[in-house]
Amino acid sequence: MVTSLIPDISLEDEFYFQWHLTERCNKACKHCYQQANPMKELALADLLAIVDHMEEALSKWGKKGTLSLTGGEPFIRRDVLHAIMDRIDSSSSFIYYDILTNGSFITPEEAQALAGHRLLRRIQVSLEGATAKTNDSIRGVGSFDETISAIRILRDAGIPVSVMTTVSKSNKDEVPALIDLLGKEGVATFALERLIPEGRGADLSDQILAPEELHDLYETVYRIAINGSPVRLLLYRPLFALVAPNDPSVGALCSAGNNALTIMPDATVFPCRRLPMPIGNVLEDGFFKIWYGSEVLWKLRNPKNLCRKCRECDLLTQCRGCRAMAYFTTGDYMAEDPQCWK
Amino acid sequence: MLEVTNKRQLAMSDNILIQGIPELDHFYAFNVKDGDHFKLNRTAYWVLETIGAGRGFEDLITRYMVEFEVDINNARKDLHEVILFALKNKIIREVSDEKEKKVPGL
């Protein structure tokens, strides 16, 4: 009749937190999902209390934590960053964490300090193309050289580097060349994200790929992945499953509502950073109240709430599209992913 | 044997939330304070939802018999199992008056 629940809400054994320590950034990339509006930032004691909340939740749910520390630019909060990393390093609740940064604060000294952290898996930086011209038109003059320099410093310090690219009409054709470049630079992994018309990126809505353009790009990237890519390509994103539905390394369900939460600098919690709908404050509510009680999360969890195209898709268990893309193009986060070509 | 009286009231415990995705046949009870969580079946979810609505025990039995088309003996047996588990795990609590009459068989 009733049994204790070994958590089965989440499909994975991992639970992912994306933690934004600040909204401040020293860059103003044109496609950014943030507006860099001022937001309250927490003192170290409150930040460490958030780690306590994470541990409590992970322990109760029987999950192992993975985490991205990011911003804004997270090294702007260097005053607390290493202390948080030390705290997580000493925890048995986490498997690893990454830092997502623009790379501009990476020096040889900083890289040495980072290399000493036990659970630091990778540092992620962003490049928007294989050339300075393409990259700097989005991220600002000089940022291409700055990022390549950061990659080399981190690599030389023995820290694996991942690169992320936000794909749009302006850079899609450079992706194969960028993969070649990253291979030569000794980058460990490469991932694509889609341009979402939110934050500053809302001004670039004409740059969003049409469904067939995205399809062509994903096919191209998948072919590179299975034909000896010089860098490991991370293809676990919604819609990638359409390219190779029988390849388990390709595609992934949106994690919003299933096995992830985003924490903002003031402790506000979102289902996903790209779906900026406040569902609580971790310091005031704790994760249990948010995870169990949020109507938004419950709506996301139920695939029956999806639009008909997604709901009746034969890849429902592998994809479901990007809810943020649906939200920022239609106003309904359960609408169909407008870039789906199926 | 669990002693529950006819007029005794059951109520959801503090910090308990019940949630369901009926289309997927997924039902849960959660303690939002300590994080305890329990998977329920549709029947248990219905019972807890009814208790949460403030129904008295007599009313609960009557409604259960109608909802699940069972006689009073089966209703008591089923409810006994659910309520015992829910009390044991502090999902619900009794708000009782000891002078009240006991429900036969419970």
HADDOCK unambig.tbl for C-alpha pairs under 7 A between the chains (distance, minus, plus):
assign (segid A and resid 1 and name CA) (segid B and resid 41 and name CA) 6.31 0.50 0.50
assign (segid A and resid 1 and name CA) (segid B and resid 44 and name CA) 6.81 0.50 0.50
assign (segid A and resid 1 and name CA) (segid B and resid 82 and name CA) 6.81 0.50 0.50
assign (segid A and resid 2 and name CA) (segid B and resid 39 and name CA) 6.65 0.50 0.50
assign (segid A and resid 2 and name CA) (segid B and resid 40 and name CA) 5.16 0.50 0.50
assign (segid A and resid 2 and name CA) (segid B and resid 41 and name CA) 6.43 0.50 0.50
assign (segid A and resid 2 and name CA) (segid B and resid 44 and name CA) 6.83 0.50 0.50
assign (segid A and resid 2 and name CA) (segid B and resid 82 and name CA) 6.88 0.50 0.50
assign (segid A and resid 3 and name CA) (segid B and resid 38 and name CA) 6.55 0.50 0.50
assign (segid A and resid 3 and name CA) (segid B and resid 39 and name CA) 5.99 0.50 0.50
assign (segid A and resid 3 and name CA) (segid B and resid 40 and name CA) 6.76 0.50 0.50
assign (segid A and resid 4 and name CA) (segid B and resid 38 and name CA) 4.91 0.50 0.50
assign (segid A and resid 4 and name CA) (segid B and resid 39 and name CA) 6.09 0.50 0.50
assign (segid A and resid 5 and name CA) (segid B and resid 37 and name CA) 6.13 0.50 0.50
assign (segid A and resid 5 and name CA) (segid B and resid 38 and name CA) 4.62 0.50 0.50
assign (segid A and resid 5 and name CA) (segid B and resid 39 and name CA) 4.89 0.50 0.50
assign (segid A and resid 60 and name CA) (segid B and resid 35 and name CA) 6.35 0.50 0.50
assign (segid A and resid 288 and name CA) (segid B and resid 32 and name CA) 4.87 0.50 0.50
assign (segid A and resid 288 and name CA) (segid B and resid 33 and name CA) 6.56 0.50 0.50
assign (segid A and resid 288 and name CA) (segid B and resid 35 and name CA) 5.44 0.50 0.50
assign (segid A and resid 289 and name CA) (segid B and resid 32 and name CA) 4.50 0.50 0.50
assign (segid A and resid 289 and name CA) (segid B and resid 33 and name CA) 6.93 0.50 0.50
assign (segid A and resid 292 and name CA) (segid B and resid 30 and name CA) 6.61 0.50 0.50
assign (segid A and resid 292 and name CA) (segid B and resid 32 and name CA) 6.78 0.50 0.50
assign (segid A and resid 302 and name CA) (segid B and resid 21 and name CA) 6.61 0.50 0.50
